[in-house]
Amino acid sequence: DKETNAIFFRGEGSQHFDTNKLRIMIKILLLCSCVAGLVAHMSIPDKYIVYIKKHGHKAQMLHVTHGVPASIQLAQAIYESAAGGSNIAKQANNHFGIRCGDGWEGERYESESGCWRKYMNVGHSYLDHANYLAKYYPDACGKDWQHWVKYCKGYGGPGYWEKIGKIIRNYQLDDYDFDYIR
């Protein structure tokens, strides 16, 4: 009732609190939080949203089987292949820019910039990438994305992992990670 509300918001010796102003303030706060949510969603390019929805489940499955956070794989794929838009992604289904080295015996895609691993489909690219990371970063597997960004070095050059972390934060890719893995 109005008297209870007035007592609740008015302590001993305080001025009367207008409940109508409170209602208006709550509506404004709710509106601001809704707008903030929309702006955050709008700041993710549509092509990235489509890419994440299309390939997020692959990354999540490999998070469970290999311990590589889904956010790490999605961020690297977005960065390395321009969300599947690069020539190498289109021609070779290679979404991670993995070259032919390491005794690669599979199919190859040759370009002016070198030899790239070629895959039958994008799923194979994700699987090979998870195997690659598990081989070269075994101590990071099973850890959260912040661990990868902070401690993994030697992949992609100086500042690479900071860029990956920024992509994860900007596009909220950690929403795709499983807490029980950590």
C-alpha positions as CSV (number, residue, x, y, z in Angstrom):
1,D,0.0,0.0,0.0
2,K,1.0,3.6,-0.4
3,E,1.7,4.1,3.3
4,T,4.1,1.1,3.4
5,N,5.9,2.3,0.3
6,A,6.2,5.8,1.8
7,I,7.6,4.4,5.1
8,F,10.0,2.0,3.2
9,F,11.5,4.8,1.1
10,R,11.3,7.4,3.9
11,G,13.6,6.8,6.9
12,E,13.4,8.6,10.2
13,G,13.9,12.3,9.5
14,S,14.1,11.9,5.6
15,Q,11.9,13.7,3.2
16,H,8.9,12.1,1.6
17,F,9.8,10.0,-1.5
18,D,7.5,10.4,-4.5
19,T,6.5,7.0,-5.7
20,N,5.6,8.4,-9.1
21,K,9.2,9.6,-9.6
22,L,10.3,6.1,-8.6
23,R,8.1,4.5,-11.2
24,I,9.5,6.9,-13.8
25,M,13.1,6.2,-12.8
26,I,12.5,2.4,-13.0
27,K,11.0,2.8,-16.4
28,I,13.9,4.9,-17.6
29,L,16.4,2.3,-16.2
30,L,14.6,-0.5,-17.9
31,L,14.5,1.3,-21.2
32,C,18.2,2.1,-20.9
33,S,19.1,-1.5,-20.2
34,C,17.0,-2.6,-23.2
35,V,18.6,-0.1,-25.5
36,A,22.1,-1.1,-24.2
37,G,21.3,-4.7,-25.0
38,L,20.2,-3.8,-28.5
39,V,23.2,-1.6,-29.1
40,A,25.5,-4.4,-28.0
41,H,23.8,-6.8,-30.4
42,M,23.8,-4.3,-33.2
43,S,27.6,-3.8,-32.8
44,I,28.2,-7.4,-33.9
45,P,28.2,-7.4,-37.7
46,D,25.4,-9.5,-39.3
47,K,27.9,-11.6,-41.1
48,Y,29.6,-12.5,-37.8
49,I,26.2,-13.4,-36.2
50,V,25.4,-15.7,-39.1
51,Y,28.9,-17.3,-38.9
52,I,28.7,-17.8,-35.1
53,K,25.2,-19.3,-35.3
54,K,26.3,-21.6,-38.2
55,H,29.6,-22.8,-36.6
56,G,29.1,-22.3,-32.9
57,H,28.0,-25.9,-32.3
58,K,31.2,-27.3,-33.9
59,A,33.3,-25.2,-31.5
60,Q,31.2,-26.2,-28.5
61,M,31.6,-29.9,-29.4
62,L,35.4,-29.5,-29.7
63,H,35.4,-27.6,-26.4
64,V,34.0,-30.8,-24.8
65,T,36.2,-33.3,-26.6
66,H,39.5,-31.3,-26.8
67,G,39.3,-28.7,-24.1
68,V,39.7,-25.8,-26.5
69,P,37.2,-23.1,-25.5
70,A,34.6,-22.5,-28.1
71,S,35.2,-18.8,-27.8
72,I,38.9,-19.3,-28.8
73,Q,38.0,-21.3,-31.9
74,L,35.2,-18.9,-33.0
75,A,37.4,-15.8,-32.4
76,Q,40.3,-17.3,-34.3
77,A,38.0,-18.4,-37.2
78,I,36.5,-14.9,-37.4
79,Y,39.9,-13.3,-37.3
80,E,41.8,-15.7,-39.6
81,S,39.1,-16.2,-42.3
82,A,37.0,-13.0,-42.0
83,A,34.2,-15.1,-40.7
84,G,34.5,-17.5,-43.6
85,G,34.9,-14.8,-46.2
86,S,38.6,-15.1,-47.1
87,N,39.7,-16.7,-50.3
88,I,41.4,-19.6,-48.4
89,A,38.2,-20.3,-46.4
90,K,36.1,-20.3,-49.6
91,Q,38.6,-22.3,-51.7
92,A,40.0,-24.7,-49.1
93,N,37.5,-24.7,-46.2
94,N,40.4,-23.5,-44.1
95,H,39.0,-21.2,-41.5
96,F,42.1,-20.9,-39.4
97,G,44.9,-20.1,-41.8
98,I,46.8,-23.3,-41.0
99,R,49.6,-23.9,-43.5
100,C,50.8,-27.2,-45.0
101,G,53.7,-27.6,-42.6
102,D,54.0,-30.1,-39.8
103,G,54.2,-33.0,-42.3
104,W,50.7,-32.4,-43.6
105,E,49.8,-35.2,-45.9
106,G,46.3,-34.1,-46.7
107,E,45.0,-32.0,-49.6
108,R,46.7,-28.7,-50.3
109,Y,45.6,-25.4,-51.6
110,E,48.4,-23.4,-53.3
111,S,48.2,-19.6,-53.5
112,E,50.6,-16.7,-54.0
113,S,51.0,-16.5,-50.2
114,G,51.9,-20.2,-49.8
115,C,50.6,-23.6,-49.2
116,W,47.5,-24.1,-47.1
117,R,45.8,-27.1,-45.7
118,K,42.6,-27.9,-47.6
119,Y,39.6,-29.6,-46.0
120,M,36.6,-31.5,-47.3
121,N,34.4,-29.3,-45.2
122,V,34.5,-26.6,-42.5
123,G,33.9,-29.2,-39.8
124,H,37.2,-30.9,-40.7
125,S,38.9,-27.5,-40.5
126,Y,37.6,-27.0,-36.9
127,L,38.6,-30.5,-35.9
128,D,42.1,-30.1,-37.3
129,H,42.5,-26.7,-35.6
130,A,41.4,-28.3,-32.2
131,N,44.0,-31.1,-32.8
132,Y,46.6,-28.5,-33.7
133,L,46.0,-26.5,-30.5
134,A,45.9,-29.6,-28.4
135,K,49.3,-30.6,-29.8
136,Y,51.0,-27.2,-29.3
137,Y,49.2,-25.9,-26.2
138,P,48.4,-29.1,-24.2
139,D,48.7,-27.2,-20.9
140,A,46.0,-24.7,-22.0
141,C,43.4,-27.3,-22.9
142,G,40.7,-27.4,-20.3
143,K,41.4,-23.8,-19.2
144,D,39.2,-20.8,-19.9
145,W,39.7,-18.3,-22.7
146,Q,41.4,-15.8,-20.5
147,H,44.2,-18.3,-19.8
148,W,44.7,-18.8,-23.6
149,V,44.9,-15.1,-24.2
150,K,47.3,-14.5,-21.3
151,Y,49.7,-17.5,-21.6
152,C,49.6,-18.8,-25.2
153,K,52.4,-17.3,-27.3
154,G,54.0,-18.0,-30.6
155,Y,50.9,-18.3,-32.7
156,G,50.1,-15.5,-35.1
157,G,52.8,-13.1,-34.1
158,P,53.0,-10.3,-31.6
159,G,49.7,-9.1,-30.2
160,Y,47.8,-11.9,-31.8
161,W,46.2,-13.3,-28.6
162,E,45.3,-9.8,-27.5
163,K,43.3,-9.4,-30.7
164,I,41.6,-12.8,-30.1
165,G,40.7,-11.7,-26.6
166,K,39.2,-8.4,-27.9
167,I,37.1,-10.4,-30.4
168,I,35.8,-12.6,-27.7
169,R,34.9,-9.7,-25.5
170,N,33.4,-7.6,-28.3
171,Y,31.2,-10.4,-29.6
172,Q,30.5,-12.1,-26.3
173,L,31.9,-15.4,-27.6
174,D,32.5,-16.7,-24.1
175,D,28.7,-17.3,-24.0
176,Y,29.5,-20.3,-26.1
177,D,31.9,-21.8,-23.5
178,F,30.9,-24.5,-21.1
179,D,31.6,-23.7,-17.5
180,Y,31.9,-27.3,-16.4
181,I,35.0,-27.7,-18.6
182,R,37.0,-25.1,-16.6
